[in-house]
C-alpha cells in the first residue's frame, strides 16, 4: 500500500512540474508577463466540450454549496492542485528509517 501511495505521489508531483513548466514557458513567450493557468483553463485547453458539460451537470445535479466548492477548486492554480497533494502524500508515505 505504501509503495502504491509513493508512486501516486510521484505521478502527482511530475504532473505539477509539467504544468508549472508550461506556465513558465507561456510567461517567457509573453515577454516576461507572469501567466499562471487555473485548472479550469487547462481543462478547456484539453477538451472544451467536456468542461462545459461537466459544469452544466454540476449546476443541475449537485447542491449549490458543493458545486461552489468544486468551482473554487477549478479556479486554483493547476500545478498547485496536483503538486500539494503529491507532496503531502510523499511526506506521509515516504520511506521510513528502521528504528534502531
SULTAMO-V458783 format. One record per residue. RES is the residue in one letter. PSI is psi as a letter, one per 20 degrees, with the letter a starting at -180 (* if undefined). Layout:
# SULTAMO-V458783
res: [RES & RES]
psi: [PSI & PSI]
This chain:
# SULTAMO-V458783
res: [X & X & X & X & X & X & X & X & X & X & X & X & X & X & X & X & X & X & X & X & X & X & X & X & X & X & X & X & X & X & X & X & X & X & X & X & X & X & X & X & X & X & X & X & X & X & X & X & X & X & X & X & X & X & X & X & X & X & X & X & X & X & X & X & X & X & X & X & X & X & X & X & X & X & X & X & X & X & X & X & X & X & X & X & X & X & X & X & X & X & X & X & X & X & X & X & X & X & X & X]
psi: [g & h & h & h & h & h & g & g & h & g & g & g & h & g & g & g & h & g & h & g & h & h & h & g & h & h & h & h & h & j & k & i & p & p & p & p & q & r & h & g & h & g & h & h & g & g & o & g & h & h & g & g & h & g & h & g & g & h & h & i & g & q & q & h & g & h & h & h & g & h & h & g & h & h & i & r & p & g & h & h & h & h & g & g & h & g & g & g & h & g & h & h & k & r & p & q & p & p & p & *]
